[in-house]
Amino acid sequence: MNYSHIFQLEGRVAIVTGSGRGIGKAIALGLADAGCDIVVAARTEAEIKATSSEIEGKGRRSLAIPTDVRQSEQIATLIRRTENELGKVDILVNNAGGSFAVSTLDMNEGGWDAILRENLKSVFLCCKEAGGIMKKQGCGCIINIASIAGIRSYSFNAAYGAAKAGIINFTKTLAVDLAPYHIRVNAIAPGFIETEGLSKLLEGDNEFRSSIMRRIPYGKLGRPDDIVGAVIYLSSDASEYVTGQTIVIDGGMTSI
Ligand SMILES: NC(=O)c1ccc[n+]([C@@H]2O[C@H](COP(=O)([O-])OP(=O)(O)OC[C@H]3O[C@@H](n4cnc5c(N)ncnc54)[C@H](OP(=O)(O)O)[C@@H]3O)[C@@H](O)[C@H]2O)c1
């Protein structure tokens, strides 16, 4: 056995949702460096086009497809265009998501539904569409971006935590269901990663920021780049026998 190519992703096609900025953008650029052609999907056209151009600058093919992952017909278009224009779907990274802080008793039913739809139902819909193509191909890798909020409790984030916990369990079930087709399904649970999404949550709340910092053994917030290595590992032959798992990347926060 020669191990020199186990992280190699040359010629594979990856879709990364929410890749206009933040963690998704770092994942898209990282997978491109590892050899993938990349489909960049999110709602803000200027941002997905910018990510896509950066990927083409690395010598890879890239499509920027405006997509709202809350809309099943837009997801169907995303997956169909990927297959038609790039020939296949090897890797799907379900990264799009977000939240707002609200106390549980103040949250209305619409807010709860909106967070579950954006963070959990969207993952089911994307997996269902891409999974059909992967089943036909007889191979594929799905990586769902969960959160440590799906493992621990985080005040003012009940719906988000429930959605991310849902992703972790959905990942296990889907991994078992799709294993006969040689499709692997895993999740990554980031801790606190410095992105615009996090800045919005921390904005103006120095007490919240310092309470987080006190709970990170590694002593600093994570960067989007910190998530990339695990995505490459889970997309590659290096993780050939790994499925149904969640890798936590949190500077030790959930180990205390
Ligand atoms: N940052 C953290 O500390 C942290 C920790 C744990 C987990 N996470 C998870 O990691 C993922 C990325 O977070 P981030 O911090 O990088 O967020 P971010 O900076 O807010 O970026 C979110 C990305 O997702 C896209 N997006 C949001 N809603 C979408 C929708 N309905 N349809 C399509 N695209 C959508 C956004 O683009 P548009 O708005 O243009 O659509 C953007 O490209 C999320 O799932 C988040 O829950 C983040």
The ligand as an SDF file (V2000), in Angstrom:
LIG
                    3D

 48 52  0  0  0  0  0  0  0  0999 V2000
  -19.1210   30.5580   13.1300 N   0  0  0  0  0  0  0  0  0  0  0  0
  -19.2960   29.7160   14.1260 C   0  0  0  0  0  0  0  0  0  0  0  0
  -18.8470   29.9420   15.2640 O   0  0  0  0  0  0  0  0  0  0  0  0
  -20.0200   28.4060   13.9040 C   0  0  0  0  0  0  0  0  0  0  0  0
  -19.9940   27.4510   14.9340 C   0  0  0  0  0  0  0  0  0  0  0  0
  -20.6420   26.2440   14.7560 C   0  0  0  0  0  0  0  0  0  0  0  0
  -21.3200   25.9880   13.5660 C   0  0  0  0  0  0  0  0  0  0  0  0
  -21.3430   26.9340   12.5900 N   0  0  0  0  0  0  0  0  0  0  0  0
  -22.0740   26.5940   11.3760 C   0  0  0  0  0  0  0  0  0  0  0  0
  -21.2230   26.7390   10.2570 O   0  0  0  0  0  0  0  0  0  0  0  0
  -21.9710   27.1450    9.1280 C   0  0  0  0  0  0  0  0  0  0  0  0
  -21.3710   28.4220    8.5350 C   0  0  0  0  0  0  0  0  0  0  0  0
  -21.3750   29.4130    9.5350 O   0  0  0  0  0  0  0  0  0  0  0  0
  -20.5980   30.8130    9.3460 P   0  0  0  0  0  0  0  0  0  0  0  0
  -20.2690   31.2800   10.7070 O   0  0  0  0  0  0  0  0  0  0  0  0
  -19.5510   30.6780    8.3220 O   0  0  0  0  0  0  0  0  0  0  0  0
  -21.8160   31.7250    8.8330 O   0  0  0  0  0  0  0  0  0  0  0  0
  -21.8130   33.0690    7.9570 P   0  0  0  0  0  0  0  0  0  0  0  0
  -20.5360   33.7720    8.0690 O   0  0  0  0  0  0  0  0  0  0  0  0
  -23.0690   33.7750    8.3620 O   0  0  0  0  0  0  0  0  0  0  0  0
  -21.9950   32.4990    6.4650 O   0  0  0  0  0  0  0  0  0  0  0  0
  -23.1200   31.7280    6.1860 C   0  0  0  0  0  0  0  0  0  0  0  0
  -23.1140   31.3140    4.7390 C   0  0  0  0  0  0  0  0  0  0  0  0
  -24.3030   30.5350    4.5210 O   0  0  0  0  0  0  0  0  0  0  0  0
  -25.1150   31.1690    3.5450 C   0  0  0  0  0  0  0  0  0  0  0  0
  -26.5270   30.9660    3.8580 N   0  0  0  0  0  0  0  0  0  0  0  0
  -27.1950   31.3390    4.9620 C   0  0  0  0  0  0  0  0  0  0  0  0
  -28.4970   31.0370    4.8230 N   0  0  0  0  0  0  0  0  0  0  0  0
  -28.6340   30.4660    3.5930 C   0  0  0  0  0  0  0  0  0  0  0  0
  -29.7240   29.9690    2.8660 C   0  0  0  0  0  0  0  0  0  0  0  0
  -30.9670   29.9930    3.3530 N   0  0  0  0  0  0  0  0  0  0  0  0
  -29.5180   29.4640    1.6390 N   0  0  0  0  0  0  0  0  0  0  0  0
  -28.2700   29.4270    1.1180 C   0  0  0  0  0  0  0  0  0  0  0  0
  -27.1960   29.9010    1.7500 N   0  0  0  0  0  0  0  0  0  0  0  0
  -27.3820   30.4160    2.9790 C   0  0  0  0  0  0  0  0  0  0  0  0
  -24.7010   32.6290    3.5830 C   0  0  0  0  0  0  0  0  0  0  0  0
  -24.9370   33.2850    2.3480 O   0  0  0  0  0  0  0  0  0  0  0  0
  -26.2510   34.1160    1.9850 P   0  0  0  0  0  0  0  0  0  0  0  0
  -26.6780   34.8490    3.2120 O   0  0  0  0  0  0  0  0  0  0  0  0
  -25.7890   34.9890    0.8710 O   0  0  0  0  0  0  0  0  0  0  0  0
  -27.2500   33.0950    1.5290 O   0  0  0  0  0  0  0  0  0  0  0  0
  -23.2000   32.5020    3.8070 C   0  0  0  0  0  0  0  0  0  0  0  0
  -22.5320   32.2210    2.5940 O   0  0  0  0  0  0  0  0  0  0  0  0
  -23.4200   27.3040    9.6060 C   0  0  0  0  0  0  0  0  0  0  0  0
  -24.1330   26.1180    9.3730 O   0  0  0  0  0  0  0  0  0  0  0  0
  -23.2510   27.5140   11.0940 C   0  0  0  0  0  0  0  0  0  0  0  0
  -24.4010   27.1140   11.8220 O   0  0  0  0  0  0  0  0  0  0  0  0
  -20.7200   28.1320   12.7180 C   0  0  0  0  0  0  0  0  0  0  0  0
  1  2  1  0
  2  3  2  0
  2  4  1  0
  4  5  1  0
  4 48  2  0
  5  6  2  0
  6  7  1  0
  7  8  2  0
  8  9  1  0
  8 48  1  0
  9 10  1  0
  9 46  1  0
 10 11  1  0
 11 12  1  0
 11 44  1  0
 12 13  1  0
 13 14  1  0
 14 15  2  0
 14 16  1  0
 14 17  1  0
 17 18  1  0
 18 19  2  0
 18 20  1  0
 18 21  1  0
 21 22  1  0
 22 23  1  0
 23 24  1  0
 23 42  1  0
 24 25  1  0
 25 26  1  0
 25 36  1  0
 26 27  1  0
 26 35  1  0
 27 28  2  0
 28 29  1  0
 29 30  1  0
 29 35  2  0
 30 31  1  0
 30 32  2  0
 32 33  1  0
 33 34  2  0
 34 35  1  0
 36 37  1  0
 36 42  1  0
 37 38  1  0
 38 39  2  0
 38 40  1  0
 38 41  1  0
 42 43  1  0
 44 45  1  0
 44 46  1  0
 46 47  1  0
M  CHG  2   8   1  16  -1
M  END
$$$$
